[in-house]
Amino acid sequence: VQLQAYGGGLVQPGGSLRLSCVASGFNFRSTPMYWLRQVPGKGLERVSGISSAGSTKHYEDFVKGRFTISRDNVKTTLYLQMDNLQSEDTAMYFCARDERGDSRGQGTLVTVSS
């Protein structure tokens, strides 16, 4: 099983980034997927989740209205569109097959700073 997130970077407050997570080694199209993030020194927190078909999406309150999760089951790729980024969104972002993030792969760093 491999989950490789990419697309992070440095962005100014109010800016946007689109994260991608390429999945392989399991039945992606039948698996709910999640984005999580971790600030250094703090615990892992769930950001968003999406059902296997993409019809149901969940967002934590701190990203609701700013982030959009989506998936492409043909490309076995999970996405996170992040708009109106704020400094508190600075973190390492991971994708995972479970809500706790135990299955997370390599993350991508998002830094929001002016």
ZADO-1210 file (C-alpha; in nm, 4 decimals, padded with zeros to 6 digits):
<atoms>
<atom x="00.0000" y="00.0000" z="00.0000" code="VAL" pos="1"/>
<atom x="00.1328" y="00.3402" z="-00.0948" code="GLN" pos="2"/>
<atom x="-00.0086" y="00.6853" z="-00.0313" code="LEU" pos="3"/>
<atom x="00.1991" y="00.9699" z="-00.1637" code="GLN" pos="4"/>
<atom x="00.0832" y="01.3240" z="-00.0971" code="ALA" pos="5"/>
<atom x="00.2246" y="01.6207" z="-00.2834" code="TYR" pos="6"/>
<atom x="00.1382" y="01.9767" z="-00.3783" code="GLY" pos="7"/>
<atom x="00.2356" y="02.1541" z="-00.0583" code="GLY" pos="8"/>
<atom x="00.4460" y="02.4651" z="-00.0459" code="GLY" pos="9"/>
<atom x="00.4742" y="02.8198" z="00.0797" code="LEU" pos="10"/>
<atom x="00.1717" y="03.0421" z="00.0275" code="VAL" pos="11"/>
<atom x="00.0644" y="03.3793" z="00.1597" code="GLN" pos="12"/>
<atom x="-00.2410" y="03.4182" z="00.3841" code="PRO" pos="13"/>
<atom x="-00.5520" y="03.4201" z="00.1706" code="GLY" pos="14"/>
<atom x="-00.3853" y="03.2090" z="-00.0965" code="GLY" pos="15"/>
<atom x="-00.4707" y="02.8664" z="-00.2343" code="SER" pos="16"/>
<atom x="-00.3082" y="02.5295" z="-00.2822" code="LEU" pos="17"/>
<atom x="-00.4275" y="02.2004" z="-00.4230" code="ARG" pos="18"/>
<atom x="-00.2969" y="01.8850" z="-00.2619" code="LEU" pos="19"/>
<atom x="-00.2986" y="01.5490" z="-00.4362" code="SER" pos="20"/>
<atom x="-00.2532" y="01.2003" z="-00.2987" code="CYS" pos="21"/>
<atom x="-00.1752" y="00.9162" z="-00.5349" code="VAL" pos="22"/>
<atom x="-00.2826" y="00.5779" z="-00.4004" code="ALA" pos="23"/>
<atom x="-00.1776" y="00.2294" z="-00.4997" code="SER" pos="24"/>
<atom x="-00.1758" y="-00.1249" z="-00.3670" code="GLY" pos="25"/>
<atom x="-00.5365" y="-00.1445" z="-00.2525" code="PHE" pos="26"/>
<atom x="-00.8872" y="-00.1095" z="-00.3894" code="ASN" pos="27"/>
<atom x="-00.9018" y="00.2685" z="-00.3910" code="PHE" pos="28"/>
<atom x="-01.2448" y="00.2995" z="-00.5494" code="ARG" pos="29"/>
<atom x="-01.4015" y="00.0997" z="-00.2645" code="SER" pos="30"/>
<atom x="-01.2239" y="00.2810" z="00.0169" code="THR" pos="31"/>
<atom x="-01.3292" y="00.5983" z="00.2029" code="PRO" pos="32"/>
<atom x="-01.0374" y="00.8376" z="00.2230" code="MET" pos="33"/>
<atom x="-00.9242" y="01.1109" z="00.4589" code="TYR" pos="34"/>
<atom x="-00.6971" y="01.4096" z="00.4806" code="TRP" pos="35"/>
<atom x="-00.5268" y="01.4760" z="00.8130" code="LEU" pos="36"/>
<atom x="-00.2675" y="01.7252" z="00.9276" code="ARG" pos="37"/>
<atom x="-00.0105" y="01.7613" z="01.1987" code="GLN" pos="38"/>
<atom x="00.1575" y="02.0679" z="01.3401" code="VAL" pos="39"/>
<atom x="00.5037" y="01.9975" z="01.4867" code="PRO" pos="40"/>
<atom x="00.4676" y="01.9153" z="01.8532" code="GLY" pos="41"/>
<atom x="00.0947" y="01.8555" z="01.8271" code="LYS" pos="42"/>
<atom x="-00.1225" y="01.5574" z="01.7520" code="GLY" pos="43"/>
<atom x="-00.2625" y="01.4450" z="01.4229" code="LEU" pos="44"/>
<atom x="-00.6032" y="01.5948" z="01.3405" code="GLU" pos="45"/>
<atom x="-00.8551" y="01.4978" z="01.0792" code="ARG" pos="46"/>
<atom x="-00.9313" y="01.7637" z="00.8217" code="VAL" pos="47"/>
<atom x="-01.1762" y="01.6020" z="00.5835" code="SER" pos="48"/>
<atom x="-01.3161" y="01.2700" z="00.4648" code="GLY" pos="49"/>
<atom x="-01.4880" y="01.1410" z="00.1541" code="ILE" pos="50"/>
<atom x="-01.6880" y="00.8278" z="00.0813" code="SER" pos="51"/>
<atom x="-01.5680" y="00.5708" z="-00.1690" code="SER" pos="52"/>
<atom x="-01.7906" y="00.7035" z="-00.4481" code="ALA" pos="53"/>
<atom x="-01.7293" y="01.0649" z="-00.3538" code="GLY" pos="54"/>
<atom x="-02.0940" y="01.1339" z="-00.2800" code="SER" pos="55"/>
<atom x="-02.0503" y="01.2070" z="00.0906" code="THR" pos="56"/>
<atom x="-01.7963" y="01.4531" z="00.2255" code="LYS" pos="57"/>
<atom x="-01.7136" y="01.5657" z="00.5754" code="HIS" pos="58"/>
<atom x="-01.5158" y="01.8677" z="00.6901" code="TYR" pos="59"/>
<atom x="-01.3953" y="01.9704" z="01.0302" code="GLU" pos="60"/>
<atom x="-01.5312" y="02.3082" z="01.1385" code="ASP" pos="61"/>
<atom x="-01.1947" y="02.4793" z="01.1117" code="PHE" pos="62"/>
<atom x="-01.1786" y="02.4202" z="00.7334" code="VAL" pos="63"/>
<atom x="-01.5465" y="02.4186" z="00.6435" code="LYS" pos="64"/>
<atom x="-01.6188" y="02.6600" z="00.3581" code="GLY" pos="65"/>
<atom x="-01.2495" y="02.6928" z="00.2695" code="ARG" pos="66"/>
<atom x="-01.1350" y="02.3412" z="00.1789" code="PHE" pos="67"/>
<atom x="-01.2867" y="02.1009" z="-00.0740" code="THR" pos="68"/>
<atom x="-01.2129" y="01.7299" z="-00.0850" code="ILE" pos="69"/>
<atom x="-01.2570" y="01.5275" z="-00.4019" code="SER" pos="70"/>
<atom x="-01.1352" y="01.2097" z="-00.5651" code="ARG" pos="71"/>
<atom x="-01.0784" y="01.0516" z="-00.9028" code="ASP" pos="72"/>
<atom x="-01.1313" y="00.6780" z="-00.8778" code="ASN" pos="73"/>
<atom x="-00.9962" y="00.6206" z="-01.2274" code="VAL" pos="74"/>
<atom x="-00.6697" y="00.7926" z="-01.1445" code="LYS" pos="75"/>
<atom x="-00.6774" y="00.6574" z="-00.7847" code="THR" pos="76"/>
<atom x="-00.6045" y="01.0059" z="-00.6615" code="THR" pos="77"/>
<atom x="-00.7431" y="01.2045" z="-00.3703" code="LEU" pos="78"/>
<atom x="-00.7446" y="01.5841" z="-00.3752" code="TYR" pos="79"/>
<atom x="-00.7758" y="01.8688" z="-00.1292" code="LEU" pos="80"/>
<atom x="-00.8403" y="02.2156" z="-00.2664" code="GLN" pos="81"/>
<atom x="-00.7454" y="02.4663" z="00.0005" code="MET" pos="82"/>
<atom x="-00.8608" y="02.8242" z="-00.0385" code="ASP" pos="83"/>
<atom x="-00.8304" y="03.1291" z="00.1857" code="ASN" pos="84"/>
<atom x="-00.5412" y="02.9683" z="00.3686" code="LEU" pos="85"/>
<atom x="-00.4506" y="03.1060" z="00.7085" code="GLN" pos="86"/>
<atom x="-00.1365" y="03.0819" z="00.9195" code="SER" pos="87"/>
<atom x="-00.3037" y="02.8257" z="01.1442" code="GLU" pos="88"/>
<atom x="-00.3318" y="02.5933" z="00.8444" code="ASP" pos="89"/>
<atom x="00.0451" y="02.5533" z="00.8444" code="THR" pos="90"/>
<atom x="00.1093" y="02.1825" z="00.8956" code="ALA" pos="91"/>
<atom x="00.2204" y="01.8586" z="00.7375" code="MET" pos="92"/>
<atom x="-00.0734" y="01.7163" z="00.5451" code="TYR" pos="93"/>
<atom x="-00.1329" y="01.3455" z="00.4995" code="PHE" pos="94"/>
<atom x="-00.3846" y="01.1267" z="00.3241" code="CYS" pos="95"/>
<atom x="-00.5018" y="00.8037" z="00.4827" code="ALA" pos="96"/>
<atom x="-00.7448" y="00.5162" z="00.4487" code="ARG" pos="97"/>
<atom x="-00.8649" y="00.5539" z="00.8081" code="ASP" pos="98"/>
<atom x="-00.9927" y="00.8423" z="01.0193" code="GLU" pos="99"/>
<atom x="-00.7144" y="00.8167" z="01.2750" code="ARG" pos="100"/>
<atom x="-00.4446" y="00.8326" z="01.0133" code="GLY" pos="101"/>
<atom x="-00.2771" y="00.5068" z="01.1124" code="ASP" pos="102"/>
<atom x="-00.2465" y="00.4195" z="00.7418" code="SER" pos="103"/>
<atom x="-00.1106" y="00.7578" z="00.6358" code="ARG" pos="104"/>
<atom x="00.1660" y="00.7769" z="00.3860" code="GLY" pos="105"/>
<atom x="00.4305" y="01.0380" z="00.3258" code="GLN" pos="106"/>
<atom x="00.2952" y="01.3859" z="00.3835" code="GLY" pos="107"/>
<atom x="00.3397" y="01.7207" z="00.2160" code="THR" pos="108"/>
<atom x="00.4247" y="02.0397" z="00.4019" code="LEU" pos="109"/>
<atom x="00.2003" y="02.3436" z="00.3753" code="VAL" pos="110"/>
<atom x="00.3374" y="02.6716" z="00.5078" code="THR" pos="111"/>
<atom x="00.1170" y="02.9786" z="00.5185" code="VAL" pos="112"/>
<atom x="00.3180" y="03.2896" z="00.5833" code="SER" pos="113"/>
<atom x="00.3622" y="03.6407" z="00.4554" code="SER" pos="114"/>
</atoms>
